[in-house]
Amino acid sequence: MLISIALVSAIKVEAQDTALFTDSRDGKVYKTVKIGDQIWLAENLAYKAGSGCWAYGEEQSNVDIFGYLYDWAAATNVCPSGWHLPTDEEWIGLAKFAGIDEGTKLKSASGWKNNGNGTDEFGFAALPGGYRDSHGKYLFLGGSGRWWSATEGGMGGAWYRYVTYGYNELNRLTLNKKNGFSVRCVKDQN
């Protein structure tokens, strides 16, 4: 029996375990997605923290698309009740579940420069929200997405994950906690 690629894609999308979550702090509604045994926000967090929080390029319109960028101190405390900043181990679990070319499978299907779009196979919809470096410079909007983990790394930094337009991997590095990266919250497990 021959099945079209479009039909297979539609079946994968229908099979995703998606829902909506409303942040009681500001009423913002987020898409969520279950990937493996984890439930993730399927959007970057857009909650305005008191400090350590920026709109890319100081343009509020970027928040509507990409969420806020947070320094690590803000990121560790910004997820809503019942959710938390994922640990390095939880990011590793997501990458293992996604398998080979995990970056491509997690990237959104549009919005990436130079046709660096992903397949968004799991509904994670990773966006190229760029980042803010520790000196306050905004970089790589449209070309890179970076997300904090809750796990500290060497030399006073913290682990983070990133994907870029030209590569298929979900990469892992440590960097200065004063950088501004996006946040994806993961639901607490009982």
Number of C-alpha atoms within 10 A of each C-alpha: 2 4 7 7 9 9 10 11 13 10 11 13 15 10 10 14 14 19 13 12 12 12 16 10 10 10 10 12 13 17 17 21 22 19 18 13 10 14 19 23 24 24 23 27 25 27 21 18 16 8 10 17 23 26 23 24 16 10 10 13 12 16 20 13 14 24 25 26 32 31 23 30 14 19 27 18 13 22 22 17 12 11 17 21 23 24 17 20 12 15 21 15 16 19 19 12 13 19 12 13 14 22 25 25 25 27 30 22 19 17 19 23 16 10 12 21 25 24 17 19 19 22 26 23 22 30 30 28 29 25 27 26 17 14 9 13 12 18 15 15 20 19 21 21 25 26 28 33 27 21 17 18 17 10 9 10 17 20 22 27 21 20 24 25 22 15 14 19 20 24 15 16 12 18 19 17 23 19 21 31 29 32 32 24 27 24 19 14 9 4
